[in-house]
Amino acid sequence: MLYTVVFYNLILFFSTALLYVSEKEKTAIGRRLCLVLAFLVTVVPSAIRFEIGADYVSYIAIFEELAAGGTSYVEPGFLLLNKAINFLGLGYEWLFIVVAIFIHTFAFLSYPKKNRYIAHLFFMLLFYFQTFNILRQMMAIVVIMYAFKLYMQQRNDIRFCIMVVFASLFHTVALLFLFVPFINNKITQGYIRHFSWTAIIFWGFIFILGAPFISVFLTVLSSVPALDYSSYLESARYTQSSEVSTGLGVLLKAYLYFYPFFFVRNLLNADRKNALIFILLIAYILFWALQKHLLIFYRAGQAFEFCIIFIALMMASNTFIPFRRLYLFTLFLFLFLLFNKNIFESHTDYKVTCNSGRLAPYVTVFNKEDSKRGTRAAEISCYR
């Protein structure tokens, strides 16, 4: 276990350090070399892992079912990827290699030229282990991240919507982002600029008394066949209430996500495009509050969680924010502790930790015999 903890942390810090050096390097060759090395340090462990990630065996089952000529419900983009690898006569290992390259290519493309290392650091803390697990959703999220970066640089509603539709080919959760161009207007920006305590009270109301909102949302989900959320709505795992404590961790998370709102006017004066970041943050907080009532909102919230990366970049680049360095350090420390907590609580042996991310001990395709992973049937019994 200790080896795995050290290994994952070395990936985190070496890749981030290389991106930091790439910004400081004066020669073009040096910058590119550091960038390529950072990419390889990030991608290779993800690409060559074996039975690491909660859904690893599920994706093998999908791959083998399609290889045998069967059918399996996955989005068309992911289906085409599986069939292409099958057509080339490659094994399931290549599915994880291609997906790892796809995810981190788009992630790196979504990083800004300035403070690229900050974006990467928070992407790793938030999503690196998710790239081992929810492959389809992460493929969609990184495409959305890149689309959002381009949208921040230059508003192009058509391009953004095309990229959202492309992302939805890997996971339909991407379609939630089609609302962004419609509310990116002066009315919304005016509301955000005049943000007040009424918004916090509204979110608190949803957090405590969100049942009516849940009922309406479920009706909408069940009435849109294209979203195909029926399997989730029929699953006891996703329709139960989540356990949200009121301890220090939740209070700290609330502070970290609400703090930027107290400087919203100054941040919009600095760059009105920052309103887009606040739109995503509002949506993320909304789903975070709603998941208390229904766990299915956790998945929707995950899709918007990348806004934290843009929040960190926004706070880092605006020096007038009081205690911004303390804020960024606190945000880093909070996510860093969660990053390591996930490792310790995610043994691949279901007898050790039943419902977990299956992260440790780390095993590659070159030493498969060291895997401690149980059978898929035994793991499924954990969720019942």
C-alpha positions in Angstrom: 0.0 0.0 0.0 2.8 2.4 0.9 4.4 1.8 -2.5 1.2 2.7 -4.2 0.7 5.9 -2.2 4.2 7.1 -3.0 3.8 6.1 -6.7 0.5 8.1 -7.2 2.0 11.1 -5.4 5.1 11.0 -7.5 2.9 11.1 -10.6 1.1 14.1 -9.2 4.2 16.1 -8.3 6.6 15.2 -11.1 4.0 15.9 -13.8 3.1 19.2 -12.2 6.8 20.1 -11.6 7.6 19.4 -15.3 4.8 21.7 -16.4 6.0 24.4 -14.0 9.5 24.1 -15.5 8.1 24.2 -19.0 6.7 27.7 -18.3 10.0 28.9 -17.0 12.2 27.3 -19.6 13.5 29.9 -22.1 14.2 27.6 -25.1 11.3 26.2 -27.2 12.9 22.7 -27.2 13.2 22.7 -23.5 9.5 23.8 -23.1 8.3 21.1 -25.5 10.5 18.4 -23.8 9.1 19.2 -20.4 5.5 19.2 -21.8 6.0 15.8 -23.4 7.5 14.3 -20.3 4.7 15.6 -18.2 2.2 14.1 -20.6 4.0 10.7 -20.5 4.3 10.7 -16.7 0.6 11.3 -16.5 -0.6 9.0 -19.3 1.6 5.9 -19.1 0.5 4.7 -15.6 -3.1 5.2 -16.6 -2.6 3.4 -19.9 -0.8 0.3 -18.7 -2.8 -0.3 -15.5 -4.4 -3.7 -14.9 -7.6 -4.2 -13.0 -7.2 -0.8 -11.4 -10.4 1.3 -11.2 -13.8 0.3 -10.0 -15.3 -0.1 -13.4 -12.3 -1.8 -15.1 -13.9 -5.2 -15.2 -17.1 -3.8 -16.4 -15.4 -2.2 -19.4 -13.7 -5.5 -20.2 -17.1 -7.2 -20.1 -18.5 -4.6 -22.6 -15.5 -5.0 -24.8 -15.7 -8.8 -24.9 -19.5 -8.8 -25.4 -19.1 -6.6 -28.4 -16.1 -8.7 -29.7 -18.4 -11.8 -29.5 -21.0 -10.1 -31.7 -23.3 -9.2 -28.8 -24.8 -5.8 -27.9 -24.3 -3.5 -25.0 -25.7 -0.1 -24.3 -23.0 2.5 -24.5 -23.0 5.8 -26.3 -22.2 5.6 -30.0 -18.7 7.2 -29.7 -17.6 4.7 -27.2 -19.2 1.9 -29.1 -17.4 2.8 -32.2 -14.1 2.9 -30.3 -14.6 -0.6 -29.0 -15.5 -1.9 -32.4 -12.5 -0.3 -34.0 -10.1 -1.9 -31.6 -11.9 -5.2 -32.1 -11.7 -4.8 -35.9 -7.9 -4.3 -35.6 -7.6 -7.5 -33.7 -6.3 -5.8 -30.5 -7.0 -6.9 -27.0 -9.0 -5.0 -24.3 -5.7 -3.6 -23.0 -5.7 -1.3 -26.0 -9.0 0.2 -25.0 -7.5 1.6 -21.8 -4.4 2.8 -23.7 -6.5 4.7 -26.3 -8.9 6.1 -23.6 -6.0 7.3 -21.5 -4.4 9.1 -24.4 -7.7 10.6 -25.4 -8.5 11.9 -22.0 -5.2 13.4 -21.2 -4.7 14.9 -24.6 -7.9 16.9 -24.3 -7.0 17.7 -20.6 -3.7 19.2 -21.7 -5.3 21.1 -24.5 -7.7 22.6 -22.0 -4.8 24.0 -19.9 -4.0 27.7 -20.5 -0.5 28.7 -21.5 0.0 30.7 -18.3 -0.4 28.8 -15.1 -0.7 25.5 -17.0 0.8 23.7 -14.0 -1.9 25.0 -11.7 -4.6 23.7 -14.0 -2.9 20.4 -14.2 -2.4 20.1 -10.4 -6.1 20.6 -9.8 -7.1 18.4 -12.7 -5.0 15.6 -11.2 -6.4 16.1 -7.7 -10.0 16.2 -8.9 -10.0 13.7 -11.7 -7.0 11.5 -12.1 -8.5 8.6 -10.2 -11.8 9.2 -12.0 -10.0 8.6 -15.3 -9.4 5.1 -14.0 -13.1 4.5 -13.3 -15.8 6.5 -15.2 -14.1 6.3 -18.6 -17.0 7.4 -20.7 -17.9 10.3 -18.5 -14.3 11.5 -18.3 -14.0 11.4 -22.1 -17.0 13.7 -22.2 -15.8 16.0 -19.4 -12.3 16.7 -21.0 -13.9 17.5 -24.3 -16.2 19.9 -22.5 -13.2 21.4 -20.6 -11.5 22.1 -23.9 -14.7 23.5 -25.4 -15.2 25.8 -22.4 -11.6 27.1 -22.6 -12.2 28.0 -26.3 -15.5 29.5 -25.4 -13.8 31.7 -22.7 -11.3 32.9 -25.3 -13.8 33.7 -28.0 -17.5 33.3 -27.8 -18.7 30.9 -30.6 -22.0 29.4 -29.7 -22.1 27.0 -32.7 -18.6 25.7 -32.1 -19.4 25.2 -28.4 -22.6 23.3 -29.1 -20.9 21.1 -31.8 -18.2 20.1 -29.2 -20.9 19.4 -26.6 -22.7 17.1 -29.0 -19.3 15.4 -29.8 -18.7 15.0 -26.1 -22.2 13.4 -25.7 -21.1 10.7 -28.1 -19.1 9.3 -25.1 -21.6 10.2 -22.3 -24.9 11.9 -22.5 -24.2 14.0 -19.3 -22.4 16.3 -21.7 -25.8 17.5 -23.0 -26.4 19.4 -19.7 -23.9 22.0 -21.0 -26.1 23.0 -23.9 -27.7 25.5 -21.6 -24.5 27.6 -21.3 -24.9 29.7 -24.5 -28.5 30.4 -23.7 -27.8 31.9 -20.3 -24.6 33.6 -21.3 -26.3 37.0 -21.5 -26.5 40.3 -19.8 -29.4 39.3 -17.6 -27.4 36.4 -16.1 -24.3 38.4 -15.8 -26.3 41.1 -14.0 -27.6 38.6 -11.5 -24.2 37.3 -10.8 -22.7 40.8 -10.5 -25.4 41.6 -7.9 -24.9 38.3 -6.1 -26.3 38.5 -2.6 -27.1 36.4 0.4 -30.4 35.5 -1.1 -28.6 33.1 -3.4 -27.0 31.4 -0.4 -30.4 31.2 1.2 -31.8 29.6 -1.9 -29.1 27.0 -2.1 -29.6 26.3 1.6 -33.4 25.8 1.0 -32.6 23.3 -1.7 -30.1 21.5 0.6 -32.7 21.1 3.3 -36.0 21.0 1.4 -35.2 19.8 -2.1 -37.8 17.1 -2.5 -40.1 19.1 -4.9 -37.1 19.9 -7.1 -36.2 16.3 -7.2 -39.7 15.3 -8.3 -39.7 17.7 -11.2 -36.2 16.8 -12.2 -36.9 13.0 -12.3 -40.0 13.7 -14.4 -37.9 15.5 -16.9 -35.2 12.8 -17.0 -37.7 10.0 -17.5 -39.4 11.9 -20.3 -36.3 12.4 -22.4 -35.4 9.0 -24.0 -32.2 10.4 -25.5 -30.7 10.7 -22.1 -31.5 7.1 -21.2 -31.3 7.5 -17.5 -33.8 4.7 -16.9 -31.2 2.3 -15.6 -30.1 4.8 -13.0 -33.6 5.7 -12.0 -34.5 2.1 -11.4 -31.3 1.4 -9.4 -31.5 1.5 -5.6 -27.9 2.5 -5.6 -28.5 5.8 -7.3 -32.0 6.6 -6.0 -31.1 6.5 -2.3 -30.2 9.6 -0.3 -26.5 10.3 0.1 -25.0 10.7 3.5 -23.9 14.3 3.7 -22.4 15.2 7.1 -22.4 18.6 8.6 -18.8 18.3 9.9 -15.6 20.2 9.3 -15.1 18.7 5.9 -18.4 19.9 4.5 -18.0 23.4 6.1 -14.5 23.7 4.6 -15.9 22.6 1.2 -18.7 25.2 1.4 -16.2 27.9 2.3 -13.9 27.0 -0.6 -16.7 27.0 -3.1 -18.6 30.1 -1.8 -15.5 32.3 -1.1 -15.1 33.5 -4.7 -18.7 34.9 -4.7 -17.7 37.6 -2.2 -15.5 39.2 -4.8 -17.7 38.6 -7.8 -18.1 42.2 -8.8 -14.3 42.8 -8.8 -13.8 39.6 -10.8 -16.3 40.5 -13.4 -14.9 44.0 -13.6 -11.5 42.4 -14.3 -12.9 40.2 -17.0 -16.6 39.8 -17.7 -16.0 36.4 -19.1 -15.5 35.2 -15.5 -19.3 35.2 -15.4 -19.1 31.9 -17.3 -17.0 30.3 -14.5 -19.5 31.5 -11.9 -22.4 30.0 -14.0 -20.7 26.6 -13.9 -19.9 27.0 -10.2 -23.6 27.8 -9.4 -24.7 24.6 -11.3 -22.1 22.6 -9.4 -23.2 23.8 -6.0 -26.8 23.2 -7.0 -26.1 19.6 -7.8 -24.0 19.2 -4.7 -26.9 20.4 -2.6 -29.4 18.1 -4.5 -27.3 15.0 -4.1 -28.3 15.0 -0.4 -31.7 13.9 -1.5 -30.8 11.7 -4.4 -27.4 10.1 -5.2 -28.0 10.3 -8.9 -27.1 14.0 -8.8 -23.6 13.1 -7.7 -22.9 12.1 -11.3 -24.3 15.3 -12.7 -22.3 17.3 -10.2 -19.1 15.5 -11.3 -19.6 16.8 -14.8 -19.5 20.4 -13.5 -16.7 19.8 -11.0 -14.0 20.9 -13.5 -15.2 24.5 -12.8 -12.9 24.3 -9.7 -9.9 24.2 -12.0 -11.1 27.5 -13.6 -11.9 28.9 -10.2 -8.3 28.2 -9.1 -6.9 29.8 -12.3 -9.2 32.9 -11.9 -8.1 33.3 -8.2 -4.4 32.8 -9.1 -4.4 35.5 -11.8 -6.3 38.2 -9.9 -3.9 39.6 -7.3 -6.5 42.0 -5.8 -8.3 39.0 -4.1 -7.6 39.1 -0.3 -5.8 36.0 1.0 -5.9 34.5 -2.5 -2.7 32.5 -1.8 -4.1 31.2 1.5 -7.3 30.3 -0.4 -5.4 28.4 -3.1 -3.2 26.6 -0.6 -6.3 25.6 1.5 -8.0 24.4 -1.7 -4.9 22.4 -2.7 -4.5 20.9 0.8 -8.2 19.9 1.0 -8.1 18.2 -2.4 -4.7 16.7 -1.7 -5.9 15.0 1.5 -8.9 13.6 -0.4 -6.6 12.4 -3.1 -4.6 10.4 -0.6 -7.7 9.3 1.3 -9.0 7.7 -1.9 -5.9 5.7 -2.2 -6.0 4.4 1.4 -9.7 3.5 1.2 -9.6 1.9 -2.3 -8.0 -1.6 -2.1 -8.5 -3.7 -5.2 -9.5 -6.7 -3.0 -13.3 -6.4 -2.4 -12.8 -8.3 0.9 -10.6 -5.4 2.2 -12.7 -2.5 1.0 -16.0 -3.5 -0.6 -17.3 -0.3 -2.2 -14.2 1.6 -3.4 -12.3 3.0 -6.3 -10.0 -0.1 -6.6 -6.8 1.9 -6.7 -4.3 -0.1 -4.6 -2.0 -1.9 -4.9 -1.1 -0.6 -8.4 -0.6 -3.3 -11.0 0.3 -3.1 -14.6 -0.4 -5.4 -17.7 3.2 -6.6 -17.3 2.6 -8.1 -13.8 -1.0 -9.2 -14.0 -0.3 -12.1 -11.6 0.1 -9.6 -8.7 -3.5 -8.4 -9.0 -5.7 -8.9 -6.0 -8.9 -8.2 -7.7 -11.8 -10.5 -7.0 -14.5 -11.7 -9.5 -16.9 -9.3 -11.0 -19.9 -11.2 -9.4 -18.3 -10.9 -6.0 -17.7 -7.2 -6.4 -21.3 -6.6 -7.6 -22.5 -8.2 -4.3 -20.9 -5.3 -2.5 -23.4 -2.9 -3.8 -26.4 -4.9 -2.7 
